[in-house]
Amino acid sequence: VCEPRMVAYCMKIDNDACENVEREDTPQKCLIGIVKLWVHHKHRRKHIATMLMDCICQTFIYAHTIGTTDIAWCQPTNMGKQFAQKYC
C-alpha cells in the first residue's frame, strides 16, 4: 500500500537490533509513502518486494519514474527497515 506524500523524515540508522525505528528532526521532500509492503515468509528472498517497489516507482505517477530518494517508509518493522536500506 502506498500513498502520495509531500514530506517525510529520514530514519535514524543506529542499531539494526533495535525494535523501534527513530526518525530525524528535519523533514525531507518525497513523492510517495510506503505504508505496507508484505511478502509471505515462504516467498521471501525471491526479490518479490523489490519487483513490487520497482512497479510502484514506474507506475505511481503517470509519465514519471520515482527515484529511490523520493520514497518515504511509514513505520517500518525491523525487516522493513533492512529492506528499505538495501532498496534505497
Residue, then its C-alpha position, 0 to 999 in steps of 0.5 A: v500500500c502506498e500513498p502520495r506524500m509531500v514530506a517525510y523524515c529520514m530514519k535514524i540508522d543506529n542499531d539494526a537490533c533495535e525494535n523501534v525505528e527513530r526518525e530525524d528532526t528535519p523533514q525531507k521532500c518525497l513523492i510517495g509513502i510506503v505504508k505496507l509492503w508484505v511478502h509471505h515468509k515462504h516467498r521471501r528472498k525471491h526479490i518479490a518486494t523489490m519487483l513490487m517497489d520497482c512497479i510502484c516507482q514506474t507506475f505511481i505517477y503517470a509519465h514519471t519514474i520515482g527515484t529511490t530518494d523520493i520514497a518515504w517508509c511509514q513505520p517500518t518493522n525491523m525487516g522493513k527497515q533492512f529492506a528499505q536500506k538495501y532498496c534505497 
